[in-house]
């Protein structure tokens, strides 16, 4: 196996993923549909356009954060900083737009740029200083959370002087073209980002190396690839995507809320693993993650619609996460034993 | 293990700062609140700082990030007690959890002043607090009046464990049950931050098509209710009532998204806490409870001087 070149490893990997994937995606999608059907039968108020729109919107922030997490988890890493980094980027946008009164576009650009810079920093800690991702991103989680408080003076920063800012999330480009489908831009951003992220993951060198790093980092290094550089790039990309989430949430709430964000990283990780991405790295899909994010928001919404007490909502969501991941493990075990050891390459 | 190293470092950093602050005066009164992210706590701090200037004492003001972090608050309490304060202002997240440390304070003759939700024990010499049950009952009266004393209403509260949150929920629900038999509280949900409160509001509205009103039991919940209503395009079709103030909430009251809100008097609460501590140190007798009051405000009266004075931006 050590003799396998990166190219053939990559294509083998791609082939494995496609065949495994179509099946897995279908099953994940089927469970989402099942949840929707169950809630629709349980309450007449669930399957109505306003509520479905509400679920779409509720998925936007977690979905975007989960996409960022997917890249990093595929490399075998973990990112605990996505939630507070999102908030930090929102605060920076607030500083540029509201505090300094600079043009709107500049503040909007600064959010992902800030995320990119933070991601670069975390990536450098992981790749160059060899700090384990769990610790490096835990540190970044605390640093960004603290800085958000310091910079904002622990107060929300409002975007009331720039009404156009709220259009980022709450305007509707689709609605402008097709008035009967007033899908908020936050949802559109999520969907466009998902398509782009999927292309990056499957069609570019960056995506290839993300999988390869997660499968066998040492082999990639031995074949002469500058592993550190690619790793840093992947963390930077994740950071920039968190910046985008920062824009979505700040625009939706028309304010940068400095205290919000912690805990969002766990929802993102939950979406990623429900979507079939392995926490040990080397495999995963964006589509799976998006379905995972929809499963979480649909569950939360549906249980609320049924007026299930919040304590129980949390219990049910926890159980669903464990069941979903266990089913995924079962699915993966079967084809591996049937088709022989070759299939396991992707999970090494 | 690595986490404990990180938190140890941070604790060391935090421990260093207040020492420098206490150089100004010999009387040191730390205040430990239940949080600091909501503007409410910032307003309590403003009042406390004002009183510290008037009475020439040194204060510090700190609180955990979220109102569920009981353990963090205990750490803060134990850190300030180690600095041998003359008196202590404390708003307990969990009175039982804090009991051993408060007994220690009592043994060292440090008078404890409870504020906000206070401390459930006989250790505090006094408690400066809003009567949350009565304040939420007023919200229920206003709600009943605005919906014509019949129909379905719902509550969004911050969490199901904090005493003031429980009191506001129960104060509202019980008032409806006892005084307005035709008003039905159909749902109580919880939203810890602004986004969660918005989502919970939308779910409730969609699940109950006949809903006439929603009560958001703190600043985050009130703005979440307003946000949810706006996103569903139901502005002014539902009677929304909030609790507390803050810039966004006052704007929501002005625009009519919220029919009105109950405000406490946080600046007064902070001020009276420090004042009570100073009086206790002088050996003055204090009542068991110092009511810091609450008020109803809406688009009509929020500019009146007596109301404007207790609202905080």
Interface residues (C-beta under 8 A of the other chain):
Chain A: X43 X45 X48 X50 X51 X54 X57 X58 X61 X135 X138 X139 X142 X149 X154 X155 X156 X158 X160 X170 X249 X252 X253 X255 X257 X258 X259 X260 X262 X300 X301 X304 X305 X306 X307 X310 X311
Chain B: X2 X3 X6 X10 X36 X37 X38 X39 X42 X65 X66 X160 X186 X187 X189 X190 X193 X194 X195 X198 X199 X200 X202 X203 X204 X206 X207 X208 X209 X227 X231 X232 X247 X248 X251
